[in-house]
Amino acid sequence: MQSHLILRRTATALLSAAALLLGSAPARAADAPLEFNYGIPNANHATVFVAQDLGLFEKAGLKPKFFTFLSGAPLLAGLKSESLDVVTAGLALALALGQDIPLKFIFWEANSAVSEGLVVDPKSGIKSYTDILKAKKIAAATGTCAQVALYMLAKKAGVDYARLDVVNIPAPLFRNAFKSGSIDAGVAWPPFSLQLQAEGYPIAAFDEQYTPPGGLCPGLTAARPGFLKQHPEVGLKLVQVEAMAREAIAKNPQLAVDAYVKRQQLAPEVAKATVERECCDRGIPSFAQQVDPKSPYSMTSKEGLAAKLSLAIEALHAMKAIPAPIPAAVVQEAVDPTYLLQYLKTQGK
């Protein structure tokens, strides 16, 4: 009970601090880089990290100021106050729509479902996701991909989600929760899933085993429509930065490994395993896949990204994580492939 109270107080403090600490981006001279506030949760943002390290934002004429959050939920405070202009995150962005926070989803930055998974205490006896009822307490951060994945896991295993004892703990805190015996299982997003595995807590199953093709944990880069209207060049520039970062990682994966080691204090072998698992189109959907109407990652078809987000939102509503479902039309309206299509037309990559 005390740990739950501490977590609630921590989350409240983060929400309050976000609105207080994030200031509006200052004005700039016509020839100066565009300064803006960029929010990201503490997760697997390899391309964003590499773009920072290589100065790719500056190369594109951008100068972001980064703010990192423990999970996606506190990030909503910055969006609600319009203190954040651009964000890269998971389902928190879809939940923003339910709070009447307008967003435009510009591109998939990652498919985190390939390396998010059910992490277990080796003493729990859980060998597969079908053993989920053996878990006494299961960690899954409320309103995140992890909670949705756990819901889908239970559904696939034929277990009523209401029978599970779920505690609201974000993935970065799992290690201490396991060590203290507060949990014996949890759904962890990357890179923490693989970090825990390296420390002796097996991954009994990855999301791919119980979620639809392409998963239900899209890592998206989005921006406020008002910011895009004020700076119409930003959308394409963000795609260009992403493209340069992907190309750099493809040529030298060690860049991504070093970025994880530097920011999240991962052991080099864990960072390498994370990069290898997220490799290529499966973990980082290509731009071509994102504009292909037949792809599970499609941003041009109602059956692609929009359908995934709607399914995840339905799950969150069923778990009472959100008060009401978000209309499919609202979700579809937020998916904007304009800048990807513009990039592919002008750059052909």
C-alpha positions as CSV (number, residue, x, y, z in Angstrom):
1,M,0.0,0.0,0.0
2,Q,2.8,2.4,0.9
3,S,4.6,1.7,-2.4
4,H,1.4,2.5,-4.3
5,L,1.0,5.8,-2.4
6,I,4.6,6.7,-3.2
7,L,4.0,5.9,-6.9
8,R,0.9,8.0,-6.9
9,R,2.7,10.9,-5.3
10,T,5.6,10.6,-7.7
11,A,3.2,10.7,-10.7
12,T,1.4,13.7,-9.3
13,A,4.6,15.5,-8.8
14,L,5.8,14.8,-12.3
15,L,2.5,16.0,-13.7
16,S,2.7,19.2,-11.8
17,A,6.4,19.7,-12.5
18,A,5.8,19.2,-16.2
19,A,3.5,22.2,-16.5
20,L,5.8,24.4,-14.4
21,L,9.1,23.5,-15.9
22,L,8.3,23.4,-19.6
23,G,8.3,26.9,-21.1
24,S,7.2,28.0,-24.5
25,A,9.8,27.9,-27.3
26,P,11.3,31.3,-27.7
27,A,11.1,33.4,-30.8
28,R,13.9,33.1,-33.4
29,A,15.6,35.1,-36.1
30,A,14.6,34.2,-39.6
31,D,17.9,32.4,-40.2
32,A,18.3,30.7,-36.8
33,P,17.4,27.1,-36.1
34,L,13.8,26.6,-34.9
35,E,13.7,26.1,-31.2
36,F,11.0,24.0,-29.7
37,N,10.2,21.6,-26.8
38,Y,10.4,17.9,-27.4
39,G,8.9,15.3,-25.0
40,I,9.8,11.7,-24.8
41,P,9.2,9.0,-22.2
42,N,12.1,6.9,-20.9
43,A,12.0,4.1,-23.5
44,N,13.6,2.8,-26.7
45,H,14.0,5.9,-28.9
46,A,17.2,4.8,-30.7
47,T,16.6,7.0,-33.8
48,V,15.9,10.1,-31.6
49,F,19.0,9.4,-29.5
50,V,21.3,8.9,-32.5
51,A,19.9,12.1,-34.1
52,Q,20.8,14.0,-30.9
53,D,24.3,12.5,-30.8
54,L,25.0,13.2,-34.5
55,G,23.5,16.7,-34.5
56,L,21.0,15.7,-37.1
57,F,18.2,18.0,-35.8
58,E,20.6,21.0,-36.2
59,K,21.5,19.8,-39.7
60,A,17.9,20.1,-40.6
61,G,17.6,23.5,-39.1
62,L,15.9,22.4,-35.8
63,K,16.9,23.0,-32.2
64,P,14.8,20.9,-29.9
65,K,14.9,21.1,-26.1
66,F,14.3,17.6,-24.7
67,F,12.2,16.6,-21.7
68,T,12.2,13.0,-20.6
69,F,9.4,11.4,-18.6
70,L,9.3,8.2,-16.6
71,S,6.4,6.9,-18.8
72,G,4.0,8.3,-21.3
73,A,1.3,9.3,-18.9
74,P,3.0,12.4,-17.3
75,L,3.9,13.6,-20.7
76,L,0.2,14.4,-21.2
77,A,0.5,17.4,-18.8
78,G,3.0,19.0,-21.1
79,L,0.8,18.5,-24.1
80,K,-2.3,19.7,-22.4
81,S,-0.6,23.0,-21.4
82,E,0.9,23.3,-24.9
83,S,4.3,23.4,-23.4
84,L,5.4,20.5,-25.6
85,D,5.5,21.0,-29.4
86,V,6.7,17.6,-30.6
87,V,6.6,14.3,-28.9
88,T,7.7,10.7,-29.5
89,A,5.8,8.2,-27.4
90,G,3.4,5.3,-27.4
91,L,-0.2,5.0,-26.5
92,A,-0.1,8.1,-24.3
93,L,-0.5,10.0,-27.6
94,A,-3.7,8.3,-28.4
95,L,-5.0,9.0,-24.9
96,A,-4.2,12.7,-25.5
97,L,-7.0,12.6,-28.1
98,G,-9.4,11.5,-25.5
99,Q,-8.5,14.6,-23.4
100,D,-9.3,16.8,-26.3
101,I,-5.6,17.4,-26.9
102,P,-5.2,17.8,-30.7
103,L,-2.2,15.9,-32.3
104,K,-1.0,14.9,-35.7
105,F,0.8,11.5,-35.9
106,I,3.6,12.1,-38.4
107,F,5.4,8.7,-38.5
108,W,6.1,5.4,-36.7
109,E,9.4,5.8,-34.8
110,A,9.3,2.2,-33.6
111,N,7.2,-0.9,-33.2
112,S,7.9,-1.6,-29.5
113,A,5.8,-4.8,-29.5
114,V,8.7,-6.7,-30.9
115,S,10.7,-6.3,-27.6
116,E,8.0,-5.6,-25.1
117,G,7.0,-8.7,-23.2
118,L,6.0,-10.6,-20.1
119,V,8.9,-10.6,-17.7
120,V,8.7,-13.0,-14.7
121,D,10.4,-14.0,-11.5
122,P,12.2,-17.3,-12.2
123,K,10.7,-18.6,-9.0
124,S,7.1,-17.9,-10.1
125,G,6.8,-21.1,-12.3
126,I,5.6,-19.0,-15.2
127,K,7.0,-20.5,-18.4
128,S,4.5,-19.1,-20.9
129,Y,1.9,-16.4,-21.2
130,T,-0.7,-19.2,-20.7
131,D,0.6,-19.6,-17.2
132,I,-0.5,-16.0,-16.3
133,L,-2.8,-17.2,-13.4
134,K,0.3,-18.4,-11.5
135,A,1.3,-14.8,-11.0
136,K,0.2,-13.3,-7.7
137,K,0.9,-9.7,-8.6
138,I,1.5,-8.4,-12.1
139,A,3.0,-5.0,-13.0
140,A,1.7,-3.0,-15.9
141,A,1.7,0.8,-16.1
142,T,-1.9,2.2,-16.4
143,G,-2.8,3.7,-19.7
144,T,0.3,2.3,-21.6
145,C,1.1,-0.3,-24.2
146,A,2.0,-2.6,-21.3
147,Q,-1.5,-2.6,-19.8
148,V,-3.0,-3.1,-23.3
149,A,-0.6,-6.0,-23.9
150,L,-1.6,-7.6,-20.6
151,Y,-5.2,-7.4,-21.5
152,M,-4.6,-9.0,-24.9
153,L,-2.4,-11.6,-23.2
154,A,-5.2,-12.6,-20.9
155,K,-7.7,-12.7,-23.7
156,K,-5.5,-14.9,-25.8
157,A,-4.9,-17.2,-22.8
158,G,-8.7,-17.4,-22.2
159,V,-8.4,-15.7,-18.8
160,D,-10.7,-13.0,-17.5
161,Y,-8.6,-9.9,-17.0
162,A,-10.5,-9.0,-13.8
163,R,-9.0,-12.1,-12.2
164,L,-5.5,-10.7,-12.4
165,D,-4.0,-8.7,-9.6
166,V,-2.5,-5.8,-11.5
167,V,-0.4,-3.1,-10.0
168,N,0.4,0.2,-11.6
169,I,4.2,0.3,-11.9
170,P,6.2,1.6,-14.9
171,A,8.8,-0.6,-16.5
172,P,11.9,1.4,-15.3
173,L,10.8,0.5,-11.7
174,F,10.4,-3.3,-12.2
175,R,13.8,-4.2,-11.1
176,N,13.3,-2.9,-7.5
177,A,9.8,-4.3,-7.5
178,F,11.0,-7.8,-8.4
179,K,13.8,-7.6,-5.8
180,S,11.5,-6.6,-3.1
181,G,9.0,-9.3,-3.9
182,S,6.3,-6.7,-4.7
183,I,5.6,-8.4,-8.1
184,D,6.4,-11.8,-9.7
185,A,5.5,-10.8,-13.2
186,G,5.1,-7.7,-15.3
187,V,4.8,-6.4,-18.9
188,A,7.9,-4.3,-19.6
189,W,8.6,-2.2,-22.6
190,P,12.1,-2.0,-24.2
191,P,14.9,-1.7,-23.3
192,F,13.9,-2.6,-19.8
193,S,12.5,-6.0,-20.9
194,L,15.9,-7.1,-22.2
195,Q,17.7,-5.5,-19.3
196,L,15.6,-7.5,-16.8
197,Q,16.2,-10.7,-18.8
198,A,20.0,-10.1,-18.6
199,E,19.6,-9.8,-14.8
200,G,17.9,-13.2,-14.4
201,Y,14.3,-12.4,-15.0
202,P,13.1,-14.4,-18.0
203,I,10.9,-13.0,-20.7
204,A,8.1,-15.7,-20.8
205,A,6.6,-14.2,-24.0
206,F,6.9,-11.2,-26.3
207,D,3.9,-9.1,-27.3
208,E,4.0,-10.6,-30.8
209,Q,2.6,-13.9,-29.3
210,Y,-0.7,-12.4,-28.1
211,T,-1.3,-9.2,-30.1
212,P,-2.3,-8.7,-33.7
213,P,0.3,-8.6,-36.5
214,G,2.4,-5.4,-36.0
215,G,1.5,-5.3,-32.3
216,L,-0.4,-2.7,-30.4
217,C,2.6,-0.6,-29.2
218,P,3.4,1.9,-31.9
219,G,6.1,4.4,-31.1
220,L,5.0,7.5,-32.8
221,T,6.4,11.0,-33.5
222,A,3.7,13.6,-33.3
223,A,3.2,17.3,-33.1
224,R,0.6,19.8,-32.1
225,P,-1.4,21.0,-35.1
226,G,-1.1,24.6,-34.0
227,F,2.7,24.2,-34.0
228,L,2.7,22.6,-37.5
229,K,0.5,25.4,-38.8
230,Q,2.8,28.0,-37.4
231,H,5.9,26.2,-38.8
232,P,4.7,24.2,-41.8
233,E,8.3,23.1,-42.6
234,V,8.7,21.2,-39.4
235,G,6.8,18.0,-40.4
236,L,9.0,17.3,-43.3
237,K,12.2,18.2,-41.4
238,L,11.3,15.7,-38.6
239,V,10.9,13.0,-41.3
240,Q,14.3,14.0,-42.8
241,V,16.0,13.8,-39.4
242,E,14.4,10.3,-38.8
243,A,15.6,9.2,-42.2
244,M,19.2,10.3,-41.6
245,A,19.2,8.6,-38.2
246,R,17.9,5.4,-39.6
247,E,20.5,5.5,-42.4
248,A,23.3,6.1,-39.8
249,I,22.2,3.2,-37.6
250,A,21.9,0.9,-40.7
251,K,25.5,1.7,-41.5
252,N,26.8,1.5,-38.0
253,P,24.5,-0.2,-35.4
254,Q,27.0,0.6,-32.7
255,L,25.7,4.2,-32.7
256,A,22.4,3.0,-31.3
257,V,24.2,0.6,-28.9
258,D,26.3,3.5,-27.5
259,A,23.2,5.7,-27.3
260,Y,21.4,3.2,-25.1
261,V,24.5,2.7,-22.9
262,K,25.0,6.4,-22.5
263,R,21.4,7.3,-21.6
264,Q,20.0,4.3,-19.8
265,Q,23.1,2.8,-18.3
266,L,22.5,-0.5,-20.0
267,A,25.3,-3.0,-20.2
268,P,26.8,-3.0,-23.7
269,E,25.5,-6.6,-24.3
270,V,22.0,-5.6,-23.3
271,A,22.1,-2.5,-25.5
272,K,23.3,-4.6,-28.4
273,A,20.6,-7.2,-27.9
274,T,18.0,-4.5,-27.9
275,V,19.2,-3.0,-31.1
276,E,19.4,-6.4,-32.8
277,R,15.9,-7.3,-31.7
278,E,14.5,-4.0,-33.0
279,C,16.5,-4.2,-36.2
280,C,15.1,-3.6,-39.6
281,D,11.5,-3.2,-40.7
282,R,10.0,-5.4,-38.0
283,G,11.1,-3.2,-35.1
284,I,11.4,0.1,-37.0
285,P,8.7,0.1,-39.8
286,S,10.1,1.5,-43.0
287,F,8.6,4.6,-44.6
288,A,7.4,2.4,-47.5
289,Q,5.5,0.1,-45.1
290,Q,4.0,3.1,-43.4
291,V,2.4,4.4,-46.6
292,D,1.4,1.0,-48.0
293,P,-2.3,0.5,-47.4
294,K,-1.9,-3.3,-47.1
295,S,0.8,-3.0,-44.3
296,P,-0.1,-3.5,-40.6
297,Y,1.9,-0.3,-40.1
298,S,-0.1,1.7,-42.7
299,M,-0.8,5.4,-42.1
300,T,-2.8,5.6,-45.3
301,S,-5.4,2.9,-44.5
302,K,-8.1,2.8,-41.8
303,E,-7.0,-0.8,-41.3
304,G,-3.4,0.1,-40.3
305,L,-2.3,2.4,-37.5
306,A,-5.7,3.9,-36.9
307,A,-7.2,0.5,-36.3
308,K,-4.4,-0.5,-34.0
309,L,-4.9,2.6,-31.9
310,S,-8.7,2.1,-31.8
311,L,-8.3,-1.5,-30.6
312,A,-5.9,-0.4,-27.9
313,I,-8.2,2.3,-26.8
314,E,-11.1,-0.2,-26.6
315,A,-8.9,-2.4,-24.4
316,L,-8.1,0.6,-22.1
317,H,-11.7,1.4,-21.8
318,A,-12.6,-2.2,-21.0
319,M,-10.0,-2.0,-18.2
320,K,-11.5,1.3,-17.0
321,A,-8.1,3.0,-17.6
322,I,-9.9,5.7,-19.6
323,P,-13.5,7.0,-18.8
324,A,-14.8,6.7,-22.4
325,P,-13.8,5.3,-25.8
326,I,-12.4,7.7,-28.3
327,P,-14.4,7.9,-31.6
328,A,-12.6,6.1,-34.5
329,A,-13.0,9.2,-36.6
330,V,-11.1,11.3,-34.1
331,V,-8.2,8.7,-34.2
332,Q,-8.2,8.6,-38.0
333,E,-8.1,12.4,-38.2
334,A,-5.0,12.4,-36.1
335,V,-3.1,10.1,-38.5
336,D,-1.3,12.3,-41.0
337,P,0.9,10.7,-43.6
338,T,1.3,14.0,-45.5
339,Y,4.9,14.6,-44.5
340,L,6.0,11.0,-45.1
341,L,4.4,11.1,-48.6
342,Q,6.1,14.5,-49.2
343,Y,9.5,13.0,-48.2
344,L,9.1,9.9,-50.3
345,K,8.1,12.0,-53.3
346,T,11.0,14.5,-53.0
347,Q,13.7,12.3,-51.6
348,G,12.7,8.8,-52.8
349,K,14.0,7.0,-49.8
